[in-house]
Amino acid sequence: VQYALSKDVLLVHAAGNDARNTDSRDNYPNKFYLDSLGAAGPSAGAWLEVGASSWKNDDNLVANFSNYGKKVVDVFAPGVKITSAVPNSSYNEFDGTSMAAPVVSGLAALIRSYYPKLNAMQVKNIIMESVTRVQQKVRIKDNGSSSKVLLSDICVSGGVVNAYKALQLAAKVEVIAKK
């Protein structure tokens, strides 16, 4: 992780599919460095933790399997019924945060391809700041029971990635960086 960050890489990680709060239960790997005694130290800055959302903009927006966490999960991205290539020149639909993370990786690659002077932290911040914030409560599983919470209570950014808004913000950030 430290080597990748030293090379200006943005690390994008799937939050996991256990329907649990990763603020209170560890999920590995994660962005936190441990010291020799196992205590959490600083964290990897250019790391995005991604939860999975569905296509429904209602209380079922958060995929029922997705991990979440106000301190740990940075953004949500589509991760339900995602069409993916499989062997033998075919396609299949899959669910998972491992389907949501590539959406965010692709967005980061798109931003860096159009604005190559932006560094990994700038791209992370652009993705975080350009999300579509979710106003309604969403359903989550919490210790075996279901509850409704605001997305901002279970996610750092409080939103779902938005490629259009991210590219608009990246253009503004690049202009400011040039001045």
C-alpha positions as a LaTeX table, in Angstrom:
\begin{tabular}{lrrr}
\hline
Residue & $x$ (\AA) & $y$ (\AA) & $z$ (\AA) \\
\hline
Val1 & 0.00 & 0.00 & 0.00 \\
Gln2 & 2.74 & 2.44 & 0.93 \\
Tyr3 & 4.65 & 1.65 & $-2.28$ \\
Ala4 & 1.54 & 2.27 & $-4.41$ \\
Leu5 & 0.86 & 5.55 & $-2.64$ \\
Ser6 & 4.47 & 6.62 & $-3.16$ \\
Lys7 & 3.84 & 6.19 & $-6.92$ \\
Asp8 & 0.70 & 8.39 & $-6.81$ \\
Val9 & $-1.76$ & 5.50 & $-7.15$ \\
Leu10 & $-5.35$ & 5.83 & $-6.00$ \\
Leu11 & $-6.34$ & 2.56 & $-4.33$ \\
Val12 & $-9.99$ & 1.59 & $-4.74$ \\
His13 & $-11.25$ & $-1.19$ & $-2.47$ \\
Ala14 & $-14.53$ & $-3.12$ & $-2.26$ \\
Ala15 & $-16.07$ & $-2.71$ & 1.20 \\
Gly16 & $-17.28$ & $-6.32$ & 1.42 \\
Asn17 & $-20.54$ & $-8.21$ & 1.18 \\
Asp18 & $-21.32$ & $-9.10$ & 4.80 \\
Ala19 & $-24.05$ & $-6.46$ & 5.42 \\
Arg20 & $-22.17$ & $-5.17$ & 8.42 \\
Asn21 & $-20.87$ & $-1.95$ & 9.89 \\
Thr22 & $-17.12$ & $-1.93$ & 9.27 \\
Asp23 & $-16.70$ & 0.97 & 11.70 \\
Ser24 & $-17.29$ & $-1.47$ & 14.55 \\
Arg25 & $-16.02$ & $-4.72$ & 12.98 \\
Asp26 & $-12.69$ & $-4.91$ & 11.20 \\
Asn27 & $-12.64$ & $-5.77$ & 7.52 \\
Tyr28 & $-9.33$ & $-6.58$ & 5.85 \\
Pro29 & $-7.56$ & $-5.31$ & 3.94 \\
Asn30 & $-8.29$ & $-1.74$ & 4.94 \\
Lys31 & $-6.68$ & 1.68 & 4.81 \\
Phe32 & $-5.37$ & 1.65 & 8.39 \\
Tyr33 & $-1.75$ & 0.93 & 9.19 \\
Leu34 & $-1.09$ & $-1.16$ & 12.29 \\
Asp35 & 1.91 & $-0.68$ & 14.54 \\
Ser36 & 4.00 & $-3.56$ & 15.89 \\
Leu37 & 1.48 & $-4.09$ & 18.71 \\
Gly38 & $-1.49$ & $-4.22$ & 16.34 \\
Ala39 & $-2.85$ & $-0.78$ & 17.24 \\
Ala40 & $-4.24$ & 1.32 & 14.41 \\
Gly41 & $-2.02$ & 4.17 & 13.33 \\
Pro42 & $-2.34$ & 6.56 & 10.41 \\
Ser43 & $-4.29$ & 5.60 & 7.32 \\
Ala44 & $-3.61$ & 5.48 & 3.61 \\
Gly45 & $-4.81$ & 8.82 & 2.23 \\
Ala46 & $-5.33$ & 7.89 & $-1.41$ \\
Trp47 & $-7.66$ & 4.98 & $-0.62$ \\
Leu48 & $-11.37$ & 4.83 & $-1.53$ \\
Glu49 & $-13.58$ & 2.27 & 0.20 \\
Val50 & $-16.64$ & 1.47 & $-1.93$ \\
Gly51 & $-20.04$ & 0.15 & $-0.88$ \\
Ala52 & $-22.61$ & $-1.22$ & $-3.32$ \\
Ser53 & $-25.83$ & 0.50 & $-4.30$ \\
Ser54 & $-28.72$ & $-0.75$ & $-6.38$ \\
Trp55 & $-30.43$ & 1.14 & $-9.19$ \\
Lys56 & $-33.48$ & 1.98 & $-7.07$ \\
Asn57 & $-33.49$ & 5.48 & $-5.61$ \\
Asp58 & $-35.63$ & 4.49 & $-2.64$ \\
Asp59 & $-35.08$ & 2.90 & 0.76 \\
Asn60 & $-33.50$ & $-0.11$ & $-1.03$ \\
Leu61 & $-30.72$ & 2.01 & $-2.55$ \\
Val62 & $-28.02$ & 0.35 & $-0.44$ \\
Ala63 & $-27.55$ & $-3.22$ & $-1.62$ \\
Asn64 & $-28.79$ & $-5.57$ & 1.09 \\
Phe65 & $-25.40$ & $-7.34$ & 1.22 \\
Ser66 & $-23.12$ & $-4.28$ & 1.23 \\
Asn67 & $-20.89$ & $-3.39$ & 4.14 \\
Tyr68 & $-21.12$ & 0.21 & 5.31 \\
Gly69 & $-19.52$ & 2.55 & 7.83 \\
Lys70 & $-19.58$ & 6.29 & 8.44 \\
Lys71 & $-15.83$ & 6.37 & 9.11 \\
Val72 & $-14.68$ & 3.64 & 6.72 \\
Val73 & $-16.87$ & 3.46 & 3.60 \\
Asp74 & $-16.20$ & 6.52 & 1.45 \\
Val75 & $-18.73$ & 6.24 & $-1.38$ \\
Phe76 & $-21.37$ & 3.97 & $-2.83$ \\
Ala77 & $-21.50$ & 2.90 & $-6.48$ \\
Pro78 & $-23.70$ & 0.59 & $-8.57$ \\
Gly79 & $-23.10$ & $-3.01$ & $-7.54$ \\
Val80 & $-26.36$ & $-4.88$ & $-8.24$ \\
Lys81 & $-27.09$ & $-6.74$ & $-11.49$ \\
Ile82 & $-23.90$ & $-5.51$ & $-13.12$ \\
Thr83 & $-23.23$ & $-7.11$ & $-16.50$ \\
Ser84 & $-19.70$ & $-8.45$ & $-16.66$ \\
Ala85 & $-17.64$ & $-10.42$ & $-19.17$ \\
Val86 & $-17.05$ & $-14.08$ & $-18.36$ \\
Pro87 & $-15.02$ & $-16.81$ & $-20.08$ \\
Asn88 & $-16.01$ & $-18.11$ & $-23.52$ \\
Ser89 & $-16.95$ & $-14.68$ & $-24.89$ \\
Ser90 & $-20.06$ & $-14.45$ & $-22.76$ \\
Tyr91 & $-21.66$ & $-12.14$ & $-20.19$ \\
Asn92 & $-23.32$ & $-12.60$ & $-16.83$ \\
Glu93 & $-24.92$ & $-10.41$ & $-14.18$ \\
Phe94 & $-23.23$ & $-10.17$ & $-10.79$ \\
Asp95 & $-23.86$ & $-8.45$ & $-7.47$ \\
Gly96 & $-21.25$ & $-7.26$ & $-5.01$ \\
Thr97 & $-19.00$ & $-4.52$ & $-3.82$ \\
Ser98 & $-16.49$ & $-6.15$ & $-6.17$ \\
Met99 & $-18.76$ & $-4.93$ & $-8.97$ \\
Ala100 & $-19.07$ & $-1.44$ & $-7.41$ \\
Ala101 & $-15.34$ & $-0.87$ & $-6.91$ \\
Pro102 & $-14.55$ & $-1.15$ & $-10.66$ \\
Val103 & $-17.16$ & 1.55 & $-11.33$ \\
Val104 & $-15.16$ & 3.87 & $-9.09$ \\
Ser105 & $-11.83$ & 2.69 & $-10.55$ \\
Gly106 & $-13.17$ & 3.42 & $-14.02$ \\
Leu107 & $-14.29$ & 6.87 & $-12.93$ \\
Ala108 & $-10.85$ & 7.58 & $-11.46$ \\
Ala109 & $-9.22$ & 6.41 & $-14.72$ \\
Leu110 & $-11.58$ & 8.60 & $-16.74$ \\
Ile111 & $-10.70$ & 11.64 & $-14.62$ \\
Arg112 & $-6.97$ & 10.99 & $-14.85$ \\
Ser113 & $-7.15$ & 10.38 & $-18.60$ \\
Tyr114 & $-8.74$ & 13.77 & $-19.20$ \\
Tyr115 & $-6.82$ & 15.59 & $-16.44$ \\
Pro116 & $-3.46$ & 13.81 & $-16.11$ \\
Lys117 & $-1.94$ & 16.59 & $-13.97$ \\
Leu118 & $-4.30$ & 15.77 & $-11.10$ \\
Asn119 & $-2.75$ & 13.60 & $-8.41$ \\
Ala120 & $-4.34$ & 10.64 & $-6.65$ \\
Met121 & $-5.52$ & 12.67 & $-3.65$ \\
Gln122 & $-7.11$ & 15.28 & $-5.89$ \\
Val123 & $-8.95$ & 12.56 & $-7.82$ \\
Lys124 & $-10.13$ & 10.98 & $-4.55$ \\
Asn125 & $-11.39$ & 14.33 & $-3.30$ \\
Ile126 & $-13.13$ & 15.04 & $-6.61$ \\
Ile127 & $-14.94$ & 11.69 & $-6.50$ \\
Met128 & $-15.94$ & 12.24 & $-2.86$ \\
Glu129 & $-17.15$ & 15.82 & $-3.37$ \\
Ser130 & $-19.09$ & 15.15 & $-6.58$ \\
Val131 & $-21.33$ & 12.35 & $-5.32$ \\
Thr132 & $-25.07$ & 12.54 & $-5.62$ \\
Arg133 & $-26.11$ & 12.97 & $-2.03$ \\
Val134 & $-29.00$ & 10.78 & $-0.94$ \\
Gln135 & $-31.69$ & 12.58 & 1.04 \\
Gln136 & $-34.06$ & 9.74 & 1.91 \\
Lys137 & $-33.43$ & 7.08 & 4.51 \\
Val138 & $-32.07$ & 3.76 & 3.27 \\
Arg139 & $-32.51$ & 0.27 & 4.66 \\
Ile140 & $-29.56$ & $-1.56$ & 6.20 \\
Lys141 & $-29.05$ & $-4.72$ & 8.17 \\
Asp142 & $-27.62$ & $-4.15$ & 11.62 \\
Asn143 & $-26.87$ & $-7.12$ & 13.88 \\
Gly144 & $-29.53$ & $-9.26$ & 12.21 \\
Ser145 & $-32.27$ & $-6.64$ & 12.21 \\
Ser146 & $-33.26$ & $-4.11$ & 9.59 \\
Ser147 & $-33.31$ & $-0.35$ & 10.12 \\
Lys148 & $-33.56$ & 2.82 & 8.08 \\
Val149 & $-30.80$ & 5.43 & 8.26 \\
Leu150 & $-29.52$ & 8.35 & 6.24 \\
Leu151 & $-26.73$ & 7.43 & 3.83 \\
Ser152 & $-24.66$ & 10.17 & 5.47 \\
Asp153 & $-24.85$ & 8.09 & 8.68 \\
Ile154 & $-23.23$ & 5.05 & 7.02 \\
Cys155 & $-20.88$ & 6.60 & 4.46 \\
Val156 & $-18.23$ & 9.34 & 4.63 \\
Ser157 & $-19.49$ & 11.21 & 1.54 \\
Gly158 & $-23.17$ & 10.44 & 2.06 \\
Gly159 & $-23.63$ & 9.69 & $-1.62$ \\
Val160 & $-23.37$ & 7.62 & $-4.78$ \\
Val161 & $-20.64$ & 8.39 & $-7.32$ \\
Asn162 & $-21.62$ & 10.66 & $-10.20$ \\
Ala163 & $-19.31$ & 10.62 & $-13.23$ \\
Tyr164 & $-20.78$ & 13.74 & $-14.84$ \\
Lys165 & $-20.42$ & 15.87 & $-11.71$ \\
Ala166 & $-16.93$ & 14.43 & $-11.10$ \\
Leu167 & $-15.72$ & 15.47 & $-14.56$ \\
Gln168 & $-17.23$ & 18.94 & $-14.12$ \\
Leu169 & $-15.43$ & 19.33 & $-10.78$ \\
Ala170 & $-12.17$ & 17.93 & $-12.18$ \\
Ala171 & $-12.20$ & 20.61 & $-14.91$ \\
Lys172 & $-12.56$ & 23.31 & $-12.25$ \\
Val173 & $-9.83$ & 21.81 & $-10.05$ \\
Glu174 & $-7.43$ & 21.60 & $-13.00$ \\
Val175 & $-8.06$ & 25.25 & $-13.89$ \\
Ile176 & $-7.33$ & 26.29 & $-10.30$ \\
Ala177 & $-4.19$ & 24.11 & $-10.25$ \\
Lys178 & $-2.88$ & 25.84 & $-13.42$ \\
Lys179 & $-3.14$ & 29.33 & $-11.90$ \\
\hline
\end{tabular}
